[in-house]
Amino acid sequence: MSDPTNAPICPLCGRPIPPDVPQSLHHLIPKLKGGKGGSTVLLHHICHREIHAALTEAELARDYNTPEALRAHPRLAKFLGWVAKRPPGFASKVPGTRRKR
């Protein structure tokens, strides 16, 4: 396993993102809602999946387009409390289906 001390930090959960862990870029404003070419943040893949399981593209564009706003969402806050106890390389299936665009 790689050294997590110099790994980027996930702006959602605050845990390091080691290079050998699934990760993905999240558009703070969804591409389909005008965010193409806009700001992105690097997240653990599990954190990214949870965002899209909890929120629609319209909700993301309108109300949840910053890491701070995402962390304040009730479902995401509950998820973050749970995932904070897991190691940085933890990966799991996200329950439920992806929200509609």
Jmol script that loads the backbone (N, CA, C; Angstrom):
load data "model"
ATOM      1  N   MET A   1       0.852  -1.173   0.000  1.00  0.00           N
ATOM      2  CA  MET A   1       0.000   0.000   0.000  1.00  0.00           C
ATOM      3  C   MET A   1       0.899   1.238   0.000  1.00  0.00           C
ATOM      4  N   SER A   2       0.424   2.304  -0.607  1.00  0.00           N
ATOM      5  CA  SER A   2       1.241   3.504  -0.738  1.00  0.00           C
ATOM      6  C   SER A   2       1.169   4.357   0.523  1.00  0.00           C
ATOM      7  N   ASP A   3       2.039   5.324   0.600  1.00  0.00           N
ATOM      8  CA  ASP A   3       2.133   6.215   1.750  1.00  0.00           C
ATOM      9  C   ASP A   3       1.027   7.266   1.689  1.00  0.00           C
ATOM     10  N   PRO A   4       0.062   7.257   2.635  1.00  0.00           N
ATOM     11  CA  PRO A   4      -1.042   8.215   2.579  1.00  0.00           C
ATOM     12  C   PRO A   4      -0.668   9.609   3.069  1.00  0.00           C
ATOM     13  N   THR A   5       0.552   9.817   3.584  1.00  0.00           N
ATOM     14  CA  THR A   5       0.899  11.114   4.155  1.00  0.00           C
ATOM     15  C   THR A   5       0.993  12.218   3.110  1.00  0.00           C
ATOM     16  N   ASN A   6       1.308  11.890   1.862  1.00  0.00           N
ATOM     17  CA  ASN A   6       1.380  12.934   0.836  1.00  0.00           C
ATOM     18  C   ASN A   6       0.252  12.783  -0.191  1.00  0.00           C
ATOM     19  N   ALA A   7      -0.762  11.997   0.142  1.00  0.00           N
ATOM     20  CA  ALA A   7      -1.904  11.804  -0.755  1.00  0.00           C
ATOM     21  C   ALA A   7      -2.836  13.009  -0.670  1.00  0.00           C
ATOM     22  N   PRO A   8      -3.562  13.302  -1.759  1.00  0.00           N
ATOM     23  CA  PRO A   8      -4.558  14.371  -1.684  1.00  0.00           C
ATOM     24  C   PRO A   8      -5.639  14.014  -0.655  1.00  0.00           C
ATOM     25  N   ILE A   9      -6.302  15.023  -0.137  1.00  0.00           N
ATOM     26  CA  ILE A   9      -7.351  14.831   0.864  1.00  0.00           C
ATOM     27  C   ILE A   9      -8.713  14.985   0.184  1.00  0.00           C
ATOM     28  N   CYS A  10      -9.608  14.045   0.465  1.00  0.00           N
ATOM     29  CA  CYS A  10     -10.968  14.107  -0.068  1.00  0.00           C
ATOM     30  C   CYS A  10     -11.693  15.287   0.593  1.00  0.00           C
ATOM     31  N   PRO A  11     -12.196  16.253  -0.195  1.00  0.00           N
ATOM     32  CA  PRO A  11     -12.869  17.400   0.412  1.00  0.00           C
ATOM     33  C   PRO A  11     -14.229  17.057   1.013  1.00  0.00           C
ATOM     34  N   LEU A  12     -14.726  15.850   0.745  1.00  0.00           N
ATOM     35  CA  LEU A  12     -15.997  15.464   1.344  1.00  0.00           C
ATOM     36  C   LEU A  12     -15.777  14.820   2.712  1.00  0.00           C
ATOM     37  N   CYS A  13     -14.975  13.748   2.769  1.00  0.00           N
ATOM     38  CA  CYS A  13     -14.818  13.007   4.030  1.00  0.00           C
ATOM     39  C   CYS A  13     -13.582  13.411   4.824  1.00  0.00           C
ATOM     40  N   GLY A  14     -12.627  14.108   4.195  1.00  0.00           N
ATOM     41  CA  GLY A  14     -11.431  14.552   4.900  1.00  0.00           C
ATOM     42  C   GLY A  14     -10.351  13.501   5.058  1.00  0.00           C
ATOM     43  N   ARG A  15     -10.567  12.300   4.484  1.00  0.00           N
ATOM     44  CA  ARG A  15      -9.558  11.239   4.562  1.00  0.00           C
ATOM     45  C   ARG A  15      -8.611  11.343   3.369  1.00  0.00           C
ATOM     46  N   PRO A  16      -7.367  10.864   3.494  1.00  0.00           N
ATOM     47  CA  PRO A  16      -6.441  10.860   2.355  1.00  0.00           C
ATOM     48  C   PRO A  16      -6.967   9.952   1.234  1.00  0.00           C
ATOM     49  N   ILE A  17      -6.582  10.279   0.009  1.00  0.00           N
ATOM     50  CA  ILE A  17      -6.928   9.459  -1.159  1.00  0.00           C
ATOM     51  C   ILE A  17      -5.632   8.870  -1.715  1.00  0.00           C
ATOM     52  N   PRO A  18      -5.235   7.683  -1.246  1.00  0.00           N
ATOM     53  CA  PRO A  18      -4.013   7.068  -1.769  1.00  0.00           C
ATOM     54  C   PRO A  18      -4.147   6.792  -3.271  1.00  0.00           C
ATOM     55  N   PRO A  19      -3.017   6.792  -4.000  1.00  0.00           N
ATOM     56  CA  PRO A  19      -3.083   6.612  -5.459  1.00  0.00           C
ATOM     57  C   PRO A  19      -3.665   5.272  -5.898  1.00  0.00           C
ATOM     58  N   ASP A  20      -3.599   4.251  -5.035  1.00  0.00           N
ATOM     59  CA  ASP A  20      -4.099   2.936  -5.430  1.00  0.00           C
ATOM     60  C   ASP A  20      -5.558   2.701  -5.022  1.00  0.00           C
ATOM     61  N   VAL A  21      -6.238   3.745  -4.592  1.00  0.00           N
ATOM     62  CA  VAL A  21      -7.638   3.657  -4.172  1.00  0.00           C
ATOM     63  C   VAL A  21      -8.527   4.230  -5.281  1.00  0.00           C
ATOM     64  N   PRO A  22      -9.690   3.608  -5.546  1.00  0.00           N
ATOM     65  CA  PRO A  22     -10.593   4.169  -6.562  1.00  0.00           C
ATOM     66  C   PRO A  22     -10.965   5.611  -6.221  1.00  0.00           C
ATOM     67  N   GLN A  23     -10.807   6.478  -7.201  1.00  0.00           N
ATOM     68  CA  GLN A  23     -11.068   7.906  -7.024  1.00  0.00           C
ATOM     69  C   GLN A  23     -11.706   8.454  -8.285  1.00  0.00           C
ATOM     70  N   SER A  24     -12.365   9.600  -8.170  1.00  0.00           N
ATOM     71  CA  SER A  24     -12.978  10.199  -9.346  1.00  0.00           C
ATOM     72  C   SER A  24     -13.137  11.696  -9.153  1.00  0.00           C
ATOM     73  N   LEU A  25     -13.253  12.398 -10.277  1.00  0.00           N
ATOM     74  CA  LEU A  25     -13.469  13.838 -10.260  1.00  0.00           C
ATOM     75  C   LEU A  25     -14.964  14.120 -10.218  1.00  0.00           C
ATOM     76  N   HIS A  26     -15.362  15.031  -9.348  1.00  0.00           N
ATOM     77  CA  HIS A  26     -16.761  15.442  -9.241  1.00  0.00           C
ATOM     78  C   HIS A  26     -16.875  16.876  -9.724  1.00  0.00           C
ATOM     79  N   HIS A  27     -17.764  17.116 -10.679  1.00  0.00           N
ATOM     80  CA  HIS A  27     -18.057  18.482 -11.125  1.00  0.00           C
ATOM     81  C   HIS A  27     -18.968  19.124 -10.085  1.00  0.00           C
ATOM     82  N   LEU A  28     -18.534  20.227  -9.499  1.00  0.00           N
ATOM     83  CA  LEU A  28     -19.332  20.875  -8.463  1.00  0.00           C
ATOM     84  C   LEU A  28     -20.679  21.328  -9.029  1.00  0.00           C
ATOM     85  N   ILE A  29     -20.703  21.788 -10.258  1.00  0.00           N
ATOM     86  CA  ILE A  29     -21.956  22.010 -10.979  1.00  0.00           C
ATOM     87  C   ILE A  29     -21.984  20.956 -12.073  1.00  0.00           C
ATOM     88  N   PRO A  30     -23.005  20.081 -12.083  1.00  0.00           N
ATOM     89  CA  PRO A  30     -23.037  18.991 -13.059  1.00  0.00           C
ATOM     90  C   PRO A  30     -22.898  19.478 -14.497  1.00  0.00           C
ATOM     91  N   LYS A  31     -22.198  18.673 -15.295  1.00  0.00           N
ATOM     92  CA  LYS A  31     -21.984  19.037 -16.704  1.00  0.00           C
ATOM     93  C   LYS A  31     -23.308  19.296 -17.414  1.00  0.00           C
ATOM     94  N   LEU A  32     -24.314  18.486 -17.112  1.00  0.00           N
ATOM     95  CA  LEU A  32     -25.616  18.649 -17.770  1.00  0.00           C
ATOM     96  C   LEU A  32     -26.347  19.908 -17.339  1.00  0.00           C
ATOM     97  N   LYS A  33     -25.882  20.544 -16.279  1.00  0.00           N
ATOM     98  CA  LYS A  33     -26.517  21.764 -15.770  1.00  0.00           C
ATOM     99  C   LYS A  33     -25.614  22.975 -15.947  1.00  0.00           C
ATOM    100  N   GLY A  34     -24.691  22.916 -16.911  1.00  0.00           N
ATOM    101  CA  GLY A  34     -23.838  24.059 -17.222  1.00  0.00           C
ATOM    102  C   GLY A  34     -22.462  24.027 -16.606  1.00  0.00           C
ATOM    103  N   GLY A  35     -22.083  22.922 -15.987  1.00  0.00           N
ATOM    104  CA  GLY A  35     -20.796  22.866 -15.314  1.00  0.00           C
ATOM    105  C   GLY A  35     -19.655  22.317 -16.141  1.00  0.00           C
ATOM    106  N   LYS A  36     -19.884  22.047 -17.430  1.00  0.00           N
ATOM    107  CA  LYS A  36     -18.804  21.516 -18.270  1.00  0.00           C
ATOM    108  C   LYS A  36     -17.663  22.522 -18.314  1.00  0.00           C
ATOM    109  N   GLY A  37     -16.477  22.070 -17.979  1.00  0.00           N
ATOM    110  CA  GLY A  37     -15.321  22.968 -17.937  1.00  0.00           C
ATOM    111  C   GLY A  37     -15.226  23.746 -16.637  1.00  0.00           C
ATOM    112  N   GLY A  38     -16.155  23.510 -15.708  1.00  0.00           N
ATOM    113  CA  GLY A  38     -16.155  24.221 -14.426  1.00  0.00           C
ATOM    114  C   GLY A  38     -15.297  23.529 -13.388  1.00  0.00           C
ATOM    115  N   SER A  39     -15.446  23.956 -12.171  1.00  0.00           N
ATOM    116  CA  SER A  39     -14.653  23.447 -11.057  1.00  0.00           C
ATOM    117  C   SER A  39     -14.955  21.979 -10.769  1.00  0.00           C
ATOM    118  N   THR A  40     -13.879  21.233 -10.486  1.00  0.00           N
ATOM    119  CA  THR A  40     -14.005  19.833 -10.088  1.00  0.00           C
ATOM    120  C   THR A  40     -13.213  19.615  -8.812  1.00  0.00           C
ATOM    121  N   VAL A  41     -13.574  18.562  -8.090  1.00  0.00           N
ATOM    122  CA  VAL A  41     -12.827  18.150  -6.903  1.00  0.00           C
ATOM    123  C   VAL A  41     -12.562  16.656  -7.007  1.00  0.00           C
ATOM    124  N   LEU A  42     -11.397  16.229  -6.505  1.00  0.00           N
ATOM    125  CA  LEU A  42     -11.037  14.818  -6.495  1.00  0.00           C
ATOM    126  C   LEU A  42     -11.599  14.186  -5.229  1.00  0.00           C
ATOM    127  N   LEU A  43     -12.374  13.101  -5.406  1.00  0.00           N
ATOM    128  CA  LEU A  43     -13.021  12.418  -4.289  1.00  0.00           C
ATOM    129  C   LEU A  43     -12.697  10.935  -4.306  1.00  0.00           C
ATOM    130  N   HIS A  44     -12.846  10.286  -3.147  1.00  0.00           N
ATOM    131  CA  HIS A  44     -12.887   8.825  -3.134  1.00  0.00           C
ATOM    132  C   HIS A  44     -14.076   8.424  -4.013  1.00  0.00           C
ATOM    133  N   HIS A  45     -13.949   7.331  -4.719  1.00  0.00           N
ATOM    134  CA  HIS A  45     -15.062   6.885  -5.565  1.00  0.00           C
ATOM    135  C   HIS A  45     -16.312   6.611  -4.719  1.00  0.00           C
ATOM    136  N   ILE A  46     -16.135   6.039  -3.526  1.00  0.00           N
ATOM    137  CA  ILE A  46     -17.280   5.757  -2.665  1.00  0.00           C
ATOM    138  C   ILE A  46     -17.998   7.056  -2.257  1.00  0.00           C
ATOM    139  N   CYS A  47     -17.252   8.119  -2.000  1.00  0.00           N
ATOM    140  CA  CYS A  47     -17.850   9.412  -1.648  1.00  0.00           C
ATOM    141  C   CYS A  47     -18.610   9.990  -2.843  1.00  0.00           C
ATOM    142  N   HIS A  48     -18.013   9.884  -4.021  1.00  0.00           N
ATOM    143  CA  HIS A  48     -18.648  10.383  -5.242  1.00  0.00           C
ATOM    144  C   HIS A  48     -19.946   9.638  -5.516  1.00  0.00           C
ATOM    145  N   ARG A  49     -19.912   8.314  -5.358  1.00  0.00           N
ATOM    146  CA  ARG A  49     -21.124   7.513  -5.578  1.00  0.00           C
ATOM    147  C   ARG A  49     -22.234   7.920  -4.610  1.00  0.00           C
ATOM    148  N   GLU A  50     -21.873   8.181  -3.370  1.00  0.00           N
ATOM    149  CA  GLU A  50     -22.884   8.558  -2.369  1.00  0.00           C
ATOM    150  C   GLU A  50     -23.525   9.892  -2.721  1.00  0.00           C
ATOM    151  N   ILE A  51     -22.746  10.844  -3.223  1.00  0.00           N
ATOM    152  CA  ILE A  51     -23.303  12.138  -3.636  1.00  0.00           C
ATOM    153  C   ILE A  51     -24.399  11.909  -4.684  1.00  0.00           C
ATOM    154  N   HIS A  52     -24.082  11.109  -5.706  1.00  0.00           N
ATOM    155  CA  HIS A  52     -25.035  10.913  -6.795  1.00  0.00           C
ATOM    156  C   HIS A  52     -26.182   9.982  -6.425  1.00  0.00           C
ATOM    157  N   ALA A  53     -26.012   9.178  -5.377  1.00  0.00           N
ATOM    158  CA  ALA A  53     -27.120   8.361  -4.887  1.00  0.00           C
ATOM    159  C   ALA A  53     -28.096   9.217  -4.075  1.00  0.00           C
ATOM    160  N   ALA A  54     -27.582  10.273  -3.454  1.00  0.00           N
ATOM    161  CA  ALA A  54     -28.397  11.098  -2.559  1.00  0.00           C
ATOM    162  C   ALA A  54     -29.086  12.265  -3.259  1.00  0.00           C
ATOM    163  N   LEU A  55     -28.472  12.797  -4.309  1.00  0.00           N
ATOM    164  CA  LEU A  55     -28.945  14.065  -4.884  1.00  0.00           C
ATOM    165  C   LEU A  55     -29.134  13.976  -6.396  1.00  0.00           C
ATOM    166  N   THR A  56     -30.109  14.721  -6.891  1.00  0.00           N
ATOM    167  CA  THR A  56     -30.310  14.813  -8.336  1.00  0.00           C
ATOM    168  C   THR A  56     -29.324  15.835  -8.906  1.00  0.00           C
ATOM    169  N   GLU A  57     -29.169  15.811 -10.224  1.00  0.00           N
ATOM    170  CA  GLU A  57     -28.298  16.799 -10.880  1.00  0.00           C
ATOM    171  C   GLU A  57     -28.806  18.219 -10.611  1.00  0.00           C
ATOM    172  N   ALA A  58     -30.132  18.400 -10.640  1.00  0.00           N
ATOM    173  CA  ALA A  58     -30.709  19.726 -10.388  1.00  0.00           C
ATOM    174  C   ALA A  58     -30.416  20.188  -8.960  1.00  0.00           C
ATOM    175  N   GLU A  59     -30.547  19.290  -7.981  1.00  0.00           N
ATOM    176  CA  GLU A  59     -30.244  19.649  -6.592  1.00  0.00           C
ATOM    177  C   GLU A  59     -28.772  20.007  -6.428  1.00  0.00           C
ATOM    178  N   LEU A  60     -27.911  19.239  -7.091  1.00  0.00           N
ATOM    179  CA  LEU A  60     -26.477  19.532  -7.026  1.00  0.00           C
ATOM    180  C   LEU A  60     -26.179  20.915  -7.585  1.00  0.00           C
ATOM    181  N   ALA A  61     -26.750  21.237  -8.744  1.00  0.00           N
ATOM    182  CA  ALA A  61     -26.487  22.527  -9.383  1.00  0.00           C
ATOM    183  C   ALA A  61     -27.046  23.680  -8.553  1.00  0.00           C
ATOM    184  N   ARG A  62     -28.238  23.490  -8.000  1.00  0.00           N
ATOM    185  CA  ARG A  62     -28.938  24.580  -7.320  1.00  0.00           C
ATOM    186  C   ARG A  62     -28.449  24.798  -5.893  1.00  0.00           C
ATOM    187  N   ASP A  63     -28.344  23.720  -5.109  1.00  0.00           N
ATOM    188  CA  ASP A  63     -28.133  23.891  -3.672  1.00  0.00           C
ATOM    189  C   ASP A  63     -26.865  23.257  -3.100  1.00  0.00           C
ATOM    190  N   TYR A  64     -26.244  22.341  -3.835  1.00  0.00           N
ATOM    191  CA  TYR A  64     -25.140  21.568  -3.271  1.00  0.00           C
ATOM    192  C   TYR A  64     -23.916  21.618  -4.180  1.00  0.00           C
ATOM    193  N   ASN A  65     -23.472  22.837  -4.517  1.00  0.00           N
ATOM    194  CA  ASN A  65     -22.366  22.983  -5.466  1.00  0.00           C
ATOM    195  C   ASN A  65     -21.050  23.401  -4.814  1.00  0.00           C
ATOM    196  N   THR A  66     -20.931  23.131  -3.503  1.00  0.00           N
ATOM    197  CA  THR A  66     -19.658  23.324  -2.794  1.00  0.00           C
ATOM    198  C   THR A  66     -19.449  22.127  -1.862  1.00  0.00           C
ATOM    199  N   PRO A  67     -18.209  21.807  -1.536  1.00  0.00           N
ATOM    200  CA  PRO A  67     -17.980  20.725  -0.569  1.00  0.00           C
ATOM    201  C   PRO A  67     -18.671  20.990   0.774  1.00  0.00           C
ATOM    202  N   GLU A  68     -18.719  22.254   1.198  1.00  0.00           N
ATOM    203  CA  GLU A  68     -19.357  22.602   2.473  1.00  0.00           C
ATOM    204  C   GLU A  68     -20.849  22.286   2.434  1.00  0.00           C
ATOM    205  N   ALA A  69     -21.512  22.660   1.341  1.00  0.00           N
ATOM    206  CA  ALA A  69     -22.949  22.385   1.211  1.00  0.00           C
ATOM    207  C   ALA A  69     -23.206  20.885   1.157  1.00  0.00           C
ATOM    208  N   LEU A  70     -22.353  20.154   0.444  1.00  0.00           N
ATOM    209  CA  LEU A  70     -22.515  18.702   0.366  1.00  0.00           C
ATOM    210  C   LEU A  70     -22.403  18.065   1.751  1.00  0.00           C
ATOM    211  N   ARG A  71     -21.416  18.507   2.535  1.00  0.00           N
ATOM    212  CA  ARG A  71     -21.223  17.943   3.879  1.00  0.00           C
ATOM    213  C   ARG A  71     -22.408  18.242   4.790  1.00  0.00           C
ATOM    214  N   ALA A  72     -23.160  19.326   4.519  1.00  0.00           N
ATOM    215  CA  ALA A  72     -24.302  19.712   5.355  1.00  0.00           C
ATOM    216  C   ALA A  72     -25.574  18.934   5.025  1.00  0.00           C
ATOM    217  N   HIS A  73     -25.619  18.249   3.870  1.00  0.00           N
ATOM    218  CA  HIS A  73     -26.817  17.489   3.499  1.00  0.00           C
ATOM    219  C   HIS A  73     -27.010  16.350   4.510  1.00  0.00           C
ATOM    220  N   PRO A  74     -28.241  16.153   5.032  1.00  0.00           N
ATOM    221  CA  PRO A  74     -28.447  15.153   6.086  1.00  0.00           C
ATOM    222  C   PRO A  74     -27.971  13.739   5.731  1.00  0.00           C
ATOM    223  N   ARG A  75     -28.298  13.241   4.551  1.00  0.00           N
ATOM    224  CA  ARG A  75     -27.866  11.878   4.196  1.00  0.00           C
ATOM    225  C   ARG A  75     -26.346  11.812   4.074  1.00  0.00           C
ATOM    226  N   LEU A  76     -25.747  12.828   3.456  1.00  0.00           N
ATOM    227  CA  LEU A  76     -24.296  12.819   3.288  1.00  0.00           C
ATOM    228  C   LEU A  76     -23.600  12.978   4.644  1.00  0.00           C
ATOM    229  N   ALA A  77     -24.158  13.783   5.535  1.00  0.00           N
ATOM    230  CA  ALA A  77     -23.565  13.947   6.863  1.00  0.00           C
ATOM    231  C   ALA A  77     -23.557  12.607   7.605  1.00  0.00           C
ATOM    232  N   LYS A  78     -24.641  11.857   7.502  1.00  0.00           N
ATOM    233  CA  LYS A  78     -24.713  10.537   8.138  1.00  0.00           C
ATOM    234  C   LYS A  78     -23.673   9.593   7.517  1.00  0.00           C
ATOM    235  N   PHE A  79     -23.577   9.608   6.189  1.00  0.00           N
ATOM    236  CA  PHE A  79     -22.584   8.798   5.487  1.00  0.00           C
ATOM    237  C   PHE A  79     -21.171   9.169   5.934  1.00  0.00           C
ATOM    238  N   LEU A  80     -20.891  10.466   6.045  1.00  0.00           N
ATOM    239  CA  LEU A  80     -19.548  10.920   6.413  1.00  0.00           C
ATOM    240  C   LEU A  80     -19.172  10.472   7.823  1.00  0.00           C
ATOM    241  N   GLY A  81     -20.132  10.461   8.741  1.00  0.00           N
ATOM    242  CA  GLY A  81     -19.867   9.952  10.082  1.00  0.00           C
ATOM    243  C   GLY A  81     -19.502   8.474  10.056  1.00  0.00           C
ATOM    244  N   TRP A  82     -20.161   7.741   9.169  1.00  0.00           N
ATOM    245  CA  TRP A  82     -19.907   6.308   9.031  1.00  0.00           C
ATOM    246  C   TRP A  82     -18.566   6.046   8.350  1.00  0.00           C
ATOM    247  N   VAL A  83     -18.315   6.717   7.221  1.00  0.00           N
ATOM    248  CA  VAL A  83     -17.107   6.427   6.436  1.00  0.00           C
ATOM    249  C   VAL A  83     -15.841   6.942   7.122  1.00  0.00           C
ATOM    250  N   ALA A  84     -15.973   7.920   7.994  1.00  0.00           N
ATOM    251  CA  ALA A  84     -14.796   8.457   8.706  1.00  0.00           C
ATOM    252  C   ALA A  84     -14.110   7.388   9.543  1.00  0.00           C
ATOM    253  N   LYS A  85     -14.851   6.350   9.939  1.00  0.00           N
ATOM    254  CA  LYS A  85     -14.287   5.272  10.747  1.00  0.00           C
ATOM    255  C   LYS A  85     -13.612   4.203   9.890  1.00  0.00           C
ATOM    256  N   ARG A  86     -13.659   4.355   8.588  1.00  0.00           N
ATOM    257  CA  ARG A  86     -13.088   3.368   7.667  1.00  0.00           C
ATOM    258  C   ARG A  86     -11.705   3.825   7.201  1.00  0.00           C
ATOM    259  N   PRO A  87     -10.840   2.895   6.816  1.00  0.00           N
ATOM    260  CA  PRO A  87      -9.521   3.285   6.302  1.00  0.00           C
ATOM    261  C   PRO A  87      -9.657   3.994   4.944  1.00  0.00           C
ATOM    262  N   PRO A  88      -8.652   4.794   4.549  1.00  0.00           N
ATOM    263  CA  PRO A  88      -8.732   5.538   3.289  1.00  0.00           C
ATOM    264  C   PRO A  88      -8.990   4.660   2.064  1.00  0.00           C
ATOM    265  N   GLY A  89      -8.555   3.410   2.098  1.00  0.00           N
ATOM    266  CA  GLY A  89      -8.743   2.529   0.951  1.00  0.00           C
ATOM    267  C   GLY A  89     -10.053   1.783   0.948  1.00  0.00           C
ATOM    268  N   PHE A  90     -10.931   2.060   1.914  1.00  0.00           N
ATOM    269  CA  PHE A  90     -12.187   1.335   2.019  1.00  0.00           C
ATOM    270  C   PHE A  90     -13.069   1.596   0.803  1.00  0.00           C
ATOM    271  N   ALA A  91     -13.648   0.531   0.262  1.00  0.00           N
ATOM    272  CA  ALA A  91     -14.590   0.648  -0.861  1.00  0.00           C
ATOM    273  C   ALA A  91     -15.770  -0.260  -0.564  1.00  0.00           C
ATOM    274  N   SER A  92     -16.951   0.184  -0.946  1.00  0.00           N
ATOM    275  CA  SER A  92     -18.159  -0.583  -0.682  1.00  0.00           C
ATOM    276  C   SER A  92     -19.209  -0.201  -1.709  1.00  0.00           C
ATOM    277  N   LYS A  93     -20.174  -1.065  -1.885  1.00  0.00           N
ATOM    278  CA  LYS A  93     -21.312  -0.745  -2.738  1.00  0.00           C
ATOM    279  C   LYS A  93     -22.149   0.326  -2.028  1.00  0.00           C
ATOM    280  N   VAL A  94     -22.670   1.276  -2.805  1.00  0.00           N
ATOM    281  CA  VAL A  94     -23.562   2.285  -2.261  1.00  0.00           C
ATOM    282  C   VAL A  94     -24.978   1.743  -2.397  1.00  0.00           C
ATOM    283  N   PRO A  95     -25.726   1.673  -1.294  1.00  0.00           N
ATOM    284  CA  PRO A  95     -27.084   1.118  -1.398  1.00  0.00           C
ATOM    285  C   PRO A  95     -28.015   2.032  -2.187  1.00  0.00           C
ATOM    286  N   GLY A  96     -29.013   1.414  -2.801  1.00  0.00           N
ATOM    287  CA  GLY A  96     -29.991   2.194  -3.556  1.00  0.00           C
ATOM    288  C   GLY A  96     -29.528   2.477  -4.967  1.00  0.00           C
ATOM    289  N   THR A  97     -30.384   3.107  -5.709  1.00  0.00           N
ATOM    290  CA  THR A  97     -30.071   3.428  -7.092  1.00  0.00           C
ATOM    291  C   THR A  97     -29.673   4.882  -7.220  1.00  0.00           C
ATOM    292  N   ARG A  98     -29.025   5.198  -8.302  1.00  0.00           N
ATOM    293  CA  ARG A  98     -28.617   6.557  -8.573  1.00  0.00           C
ATOM    294  C   ARG A  98     -29.854   7.424  -8.800  1.00  0.00           C
ATOM    295  N   ARG A  99     -29.839   8.644  -8.297  1.00  0.00           N
ATOM    296  CA  ARG A  99     -30.973   9.557  -8.446  1.00  0.00           C
ATOM    297  C   ARG A  99     -31.106   9.968  -9.911  1.00  0.00           C
ATOM    298  N   LYS A 100     -32.290  10.355 -10.286  1.00  0.00           N
ATOM    299  CA  LYS A 100     -32.571  10.778 -11.666  1.00  0.00           C
ATOM    300  C   LYS A 100     -31.897  12.109 -11.962  1.00  0.00           C
ATOM    301  N   ARG A 101     -31.597  12.323 -13.206  1.00  0.00           N
ATOM    302  CA  ARG A 101     -30.997  13.594 -13.618  1.00  0.00           C
ATOM    303  C   ARG A 101     -32.077  14.627 -13.719  1.00  0.00           C
TER     304      ARG A 101
END
end "model"
wireframe off; spacefill off
backbone 0.3
color backbone group
